[in-house]
Amino acid sequence: MAAPKMAVVGPLVGAVVQGTDSTHFMVFNSKLLSQHELLSQHEVELTQEFPKEGWVEQDLKETLQSVYECIEKTCEKLQELSIDISNIKAIGVSSQRETTVIWDKLTGEPLYNDVVWLDLRTQSTVETSKKIPGNNNFVKSKTGLPLSTYFSAVKLRWILNNVRKVQKVVEEGRALFGTIDSWLIWSLTGGVNGGIHCTDVTNASRTMPFNIHSLEWDKKLCNFFEIPMDILPNVWSSSEIYGRMKTGALEGVPISGCLGDQSAALVGQMCFQEGQAKNTYGTGCFLLCNTGHKFSEHGLLTTVAYKLGKDKPVCYALEGSVAIAGAVIRWLRDNLGIIKTSEESEKLAKEVGTSYGCYFIPAFSGLYAPYWEPTARGIICGLTQFTNKSHIAFAALEAICFQTREILDAMNHDCGIPLSHLQVDGGMTNNKVLMQLQADILHIPVIKASMPETTALGAAMAAGAAEGVDVWSLKPEDLSVVMMERFEPQIKATESKIRYSTWKKAVMKSMGWVTTQPPESSEPTTFSSLPLGFFIVTSMIMLIGARYILGVP
């Protein structure tokens, strides 16, 4: 039987979404952008490596191969639907941020596994540097980011210090550094045969050598982190033609959109007005609010939201980051084995409807916003003989919601005007128990996007709007209101407050678990810089034995 014909009236736009746990390629019909018509997609799950406690890595070749596979499989599915893939006029790229990549530009070979944003191997160096007066303020004033294991510069510094193969290639002028987007765009546009070494402002703003005021790599920051500037990618806007696909079924198609995954979701949720916010539930949990040039004073980050064209203005956002969201469900599945599928967590939680006083702090990689406390570790407390796996599953979902409330409280303080509702997206929003819990704990409505994978949509929107592609317009008058699902609070505000207060008590008990330097010989240094008017650090510092931990910032 012949494949059914599908009516497609306009150009198509594809989007690569390269996340921590999986890679997607999705294709959208441009004529029906406002309805978010997703024509086809393919997903490949990825593996993570944990060489030592606190270390998180991935295989760059596996990551790249997953992108090629997703593109090819999606194109095959389109052809089965009798859709001509030559109608794909542009490709956007969205990827996990902060994850650090370094490779050889002459051979195209990765020089080390990518060090994932969750990685904690630089904890001692970061703690030492933060104790030196002026360091954190100097970095944050230029980057909007606190000194933390989270961001790329400290990961890159560790690689440069500890991997001799990398040191040699850097000395020979053959090394290139980037976040995942840089590696993908370079590879897809030709690699060793003329690949484009670039990134966009949103991804660059998560590295720490990047000045978010000048929108350029900052020489003083590079000196501070001892990063050679010649290995850094060129920084472009989020919407312009970077290059063209050099291989595969989509050879010749321009790659014309690039956004960090959370910025892509902000665009996909159409949060183009100051004060609009979204929360994305993926491996981690990331709440962004479009706030112009405002900097955080309550433990949040200031980051570049987007710059949709090289001649367009830059937009900034406040961001609160939670390290472990969907990853806690994967942990219940893979590490404890109390569920067989991620979807089973919803079923277990629904059966009991309460955690029965059990609280779960999933600080597997320390605590991110608003604490920035790398010494925290995961705990499950409030256990009794009555507690079973269903209560733990409920507590895990509740933990995601409590962490979001902590961020929302900080954001409300920073913005001065409390959010009246929260727009949400990401794969976990399919969990109705989670979404209802979120509305109850925030005690404001939670509004789910009609198409939860707004990260892909945002990347496609940026690609299709690029000059020279011009598939669609992103002017507000050209974007229609999207149908959404709404979750209203179903408990009293006093109950929400009591549960949240108990959660905060449990959070404090999770801190300070890591108080000594692990027996690890491969991290001997702190950051140094040339005189900056703030401080002078001229000697290498090695941590030996126990150190006192800084309080909550």
N, C-alpha and C positions, 0 to 999 in steps of 0.2 A: 504494500500500500504506500502510495506517495505521501511524503510529509505534508502536513497541513500548511496552507498559505497563511501568513500573518501580515496584516495590513500595517505597514510602517511607512509613514508619509514624510519623514524628515531625516536629516543627517543624524548619525549616532555618535556618542562620545563614550569612551571607555575610561575606567578608573582602576588602577592598581592600588590595593590597600594591603600594605605589608605590616602586619601586627606582630606582637610578641609570640602569640600562640599559633597564628595561622596567616596564610596569604589568600587574598581574594582577587579576582578580576571581575568587574561588573560592567555591563553595557546599558546605557540609558538612551531612550528615544528623545531627541532634543525638542521635538514638536509638542511633547507632553511633559515638559520639565516640571510644570506646576503640579502635575499629578504624580510626579516621581515614578514614571513608568520604567521599571527595571525589566529589560528584555531577557537577559540571561546572565548567569554567573557561574563561577567554579571556585571551589575552596580546597586548599591543601593545608592540613595540620602540620605544624612544625615541632621538632624536638628541642629541648633545652638541655644544656650540659651543666653539671654542678661539680667542677673539679675539686673544690674544697668548700668547706662551710662558708657561706656568705658569697661565694663566687657564682656568677650566672653568665654563661656564654652560649653562643649559637654558631653553627657552621655557616659561613658566608656563602659557600658554594651551594649548600642546600637551600638557603634563602633565595638565591638567584634562580636556581633551577625551579623552585616552587612558583616563581613569577612566570617563567617561560611556560610551565605546565598549565598554569591557570589561564594564561592568554590563549594557548592552543586549544584547550578543552572548551573554553567559552566560545571560541570561534567555531568549533565543530558543532556545538549545540545550536548556534545561530543558523548555521548552514542547514542543519536538520529541520529548522523551522522555515526554511526557504528565505532567509534574510541574507542579503548580500553584504558580506563583511567589508566590501569596499566603501560602504556608507559610513564606516567608522572614520571620522574626520580628525579626531584629536584624542589624546590620552593624558589623563592626570595621574599623578603619583602622590599617594599619602602613605606615611610610614610611621612606625614607632620612633619616638624622639629620644635624644640623649645617648642612645646606643652607639658605641664608638667603633669605627671601622678604619683600618689602615691597610693599604695594599701597594703592590709594585706596579707602577704605570707602564713599565716595559714588558713585563710578563703577564700582567693581569691577575697575578696570583695574590690571594690574601696573605698577609704577613703574620696574621694571628687571628684566632677566632674573634668575632665581634663581642665586645664586652657590653652586656645588656644593661639597660638603665637601672635595673633592680640590684646590680652588683654592689657588694659592700667591701671589697678588698682594700679600698682607699680610706677606710674609716679612721685609722690611727693618724694618717697624714692630715686629713681634714681637721680632726680634733686638735692636733698640735697647732696647725696654722690659725685656727679660730681663736686660740688663746693669746695670740700675739696681737696687742692692741692695734686697731685700725684695719686689720686685714679684711674682716667681714664687711665693714662699712665701705671700704674702698671698692671691693668687688660688687657689692649690691648697688652702689650708687651708679655704676656704669652699666650693669647688666640686668638689674631688677631681680637678681637671684642671690640667695645666701650661699656661702660656702657649704657644699654638701656632696656626699658621695653620688648623688643623683645625676649630676651633670657631666658632660663629655670631657671637659678639660682635665679633670682629675684622673679619669680613666686613661686618657691619652698619655698623661704624664707618667702613670704607672707603667704603661707599655713601653714608653721611651726609656724608662729607667731600667727595666727588668728583662727585656727581650733583646738579646744581642743581635739576632737576625734583623730586627727592626732598626736598631741603631746603625748597623752597617748600611742598610738601604737608604736611610735618611742621610747619612754622611755622603753617600754617592749621588744624592739628589734625585733618587728614583721613587721616593715614597709619596703617596697621596693619602690625606686624611679626609674623613667625612662622616656624617651620620648615614643611616641606611639609605635615605633618598639619594645622596651623592653617589654611593656605590651602585645603586640601581640605574640611575640616569646615565652615569659613565658607561656602564656595561651595555645598556640597551641602545645607546647611541654610537656604539662601535668599539668601546673598550680600548685596547691597545691600538686600534686602527681609527684614531681620531675621536675617541669618546670625550664627551663634554664633562669637565670637572666643575660642578656647580652645586649650589644649594639655594634655598630660598630664605627670606628673612625670618620666617617663623621657625624653621629648623635651626638656623644659625643662632637665633636668640636663646636656644637651650644649651649652647655649648660652653659658655662663660668667657671665651676670648672676644666675644662680639659685643660691641657697644650699641645698645638699643636706642641711643639718642642720635648718633651719627649714622647708624645702620651700616657700620663698617667694622672689619676686624681692627681691634684696638692694640696698638703697639705696646702700650704699657701693660695691658692685660696679658699679652703674649709673653712679655718679659717676666711677668709675675709667675706665670705657669711654666715658663721656659719651653715654649712651643715655637718651633721655627715657622715663620709666616709663609714660607714658600710651599708648605705642604697643604695649606688651607684652600678650600674651594672658592671660586668666585661666587659672590652673593647676588642673586637676582630677585626680582619680585616674585609673587606667588602665581602670576598669570602672564606668561609670555612664552614664546617658542624657544625652548632650550636646545633642541636638536630633533632629529628624526630617528625612528626605529630602523635599525640596520639589519635585523634578521627576523625570521619567522613570518607568520601569516599576515602580520600588520606592518611589514617592511615599508618604509616611506611615510608612515603616519607620524605627524608631529607630536612630540611630548611637550605640552604647553601649559600644564598646571602642576604645581608642587606646593604641598602644605603639610606641616606636621599633623599627625592624626587628630589632635584635639582642635587645632585651628580649622581643619577641614570639617569637623563636626559642627563647629560654630557657624561656618559658612553654610553647611548643609541644613542647619536649623534656621537659616536666614536671620540670624541675630546681628543685623547690620546697624541697629540703632543703639545708642548709648543706654546702658541699663538693662539690656536684654541678656539673659544668661541661659546656659545649657549645662547639663551634666551627662557625661558619657560613662556607661558601665561596661568596661571591658576587663582586661587583666587587672588593671588598676581602675581608679575612679577619678574623673577629672572634671571639675566645675569651673567654667570660664564665664566671665561677665565682661561684656563690651563696655569699657569705661574710659575711653579716650586716653589721656596721658597720666591718669591717676596711679600713684604708687601705693603699695600695700604697707600698712602699719600694724597689721595684726597677723603676721606669719604667712601671708599669701605671697605669691610671686607676681611680678609685673612682667608680662611677656608680649611679644608681637603677635597680634591676632591675625592680621593678614595685610597684604599690599597687593591689590588686584589689578596690577599693571605697572610698568616701570615709571609711568608718569602720573600714577594715582597716589593719593595720600596714604600714609601708613596708619593703621588702626591698632591700638593697644588693648590689652585685656588684663584683668586680675584673674589669677588662677589659683585654685586650691587643689593639691594633688594627694591622692590616697594611693599608696603603693599596692595594696592587696584588696581587690574587690572580687572579680570573677575567679581570680587565682585561688581564693580560699575554697571555692566549690571544687575546683580541679584538685586541690590538696585533699579534700574529703574523699574524692574519688580515687586518686592515684596513690596517696600516701597512707591513708587510713583504711580505704576500701569499704567504707560504710555506705557508699552509693556506687552504682554501676555506671550511671550516666549523670550528666550535669542536671538534666531535667528531673531526675528523681529527688533532688533537694527540695523542689517545690512541693512534690507529693508528700514527702515526710513532714515538711513544715506545716502543710495544710491539715494533716491528720491531727496534730496536737494544738495548733493555733497559739502556742506560747512557748517560751524557752524555759518556763517553770523556774525562773530565777537564775538560769545559766547565762553567763556573759562570755563572749569570745572576743579577744583582742588579737587580730591576725597581724601582729607586728613582725612578720617574718623577715622583713628588710628594714627594721626600725620603723619609726613613725615619721611620716612626711608632714604636710601642713595639718594644723598650724604649729606643730611642736618642733619639727626638724630635729628629732632625737634619735640618733643612730644606735644608742645603747639599749633601746627597748627591744623586747622579744615577745613572741606570741604567747598568750596564756588563755586557758579556759578556766573560769572560776565560778563559784556558786553551785558546785556539783553536790548532789545528794544521791542516796541509793535509788531514788526514783528516776534520776536522769537517764535517758536513753538516747539512741542515735537521732531520733526525731527532734528531741529538744536541742541537740547540738546543731543539727541542720538549721533549725529555726534561729538559733543564736548566731549562726554564721551569716544568714541573710540579714538579721537585725544589725550585725556589726557593720555591714556595708552602709546601712541607713544611718547609723549613729555617726560614722565617720563623715558622711555627707553633711549631717547637721552641724558638726564642728566647723566644717569649711563654710557652710552657709552663714553661721553666726559671725565668723570672722569677716566674711564678705559684706554682710549687712552693716557691720561696724565701719568698714572701709568706705562703703558707698554712701552711708548715711541714710539711705532709703531702703527699708526691708523689701525683699522680693515678695511679690504677691502670689507668685506661682513659680514652678520650676519646670522647664522643658527638659525632657530626658530622651536619650537614644542609646544605642548599643545593643548587642545581642541579649544581654541579661534583662532588658525591658520586656521580653516575652514572658518573664516570670511574674505572673499577676500577684502572687503573694508578696514578692519583693516590692513591687510598685505600690501595693496598698500599705505595706509597712512603711515605705518611704513617706507617703502622704501623712500617715499617722504620726510618725516621729518628727517630721518637719512642721506638722500641723498647718500646712498650706496645700493647695491642689498640686498634683503632679500631672503634667501633660505629656503624653507619649507621642512621638512622631509617628505618622502613619507608616513610614518606611524606616525601621529602626536603624538601618545601616546608613546613617546620614554622613558618616565619614567618606564613604565612596561618593555619595552625591556631591559633597562639597568639593572634592578633588575634580570631579567631572565638571561642575559648574565653573571652577577656575580655568580648566583646560578649554572648555567651549567658549568662554568669554574672551580669550586671549586675542590680542591684535594679530591679524593675519589668519585667524581661524573664524572668529565672529559667527559662531553657530547660534549663540543666544545672547541676550542682554541680561545684566544683573541689576538693572535699574529697579527700584522698589515698585514702580507702577507696572513693571512687566512680570512681577512675581505674584502669583495668586496665593491666597490663604490655603494652607494644607489641612486636610481633615486629620484630627487627632483623637486619641482616647484619653479620657480624663479620670483621675482617681482623686476622690475627695476624702479628707480625714474622717475617720469613723470612731475615734476615741476622744475623750475630753482632753483639753490642753493640760490639765493637772496631771493626768496619768502619763502623758507624753513627757512632761517635765520630770516626774519621779523616775521613770525608766532611764531617761537621759542622764540624770544626776548619778544614778548607780553605775551607768556605763563610764562616766568620767572618773568615778572612784576606782574602777577596774583599770582604766588607762594608766593612772598614776602608779599602780602596782606593777605594771609591765615595764616601767622604766628602770634603767640602771642595772639590767641583768648582765650586760657585757661591761666589765670594769677593768680588764687587763688586755694587753696586747697578745693576740694568739701567737703561738710559737711558729712564726712565719718570717723567714729570713729575707723575703723578696720585697719588703717595703721599707726601705731605710730612710726615706727622705721626706722633707716638707717642701713647700713651695718657696721659691726665693724670687726676688725682683731687684731691679735697679732702683735707686732712690726715687720715691714717689711723693715725698712730702708727708707721708703718713708713717713710714717705718723703713728700716733697712734690715734686711735679713741676708747675711753673707755666708753663713755656714750651713752645712747639712746637719739636720737634726734627726737623731734616732731615738725612738721610744723604747725604753727597757723597763719591764716590770709593770706594776700597777700605776694608774694615774687617776686623779679625781675627775669625775665627770661634770661637765658644765650643766647648769640648770636649764629649765625650759626657756628657750629664747623669747 
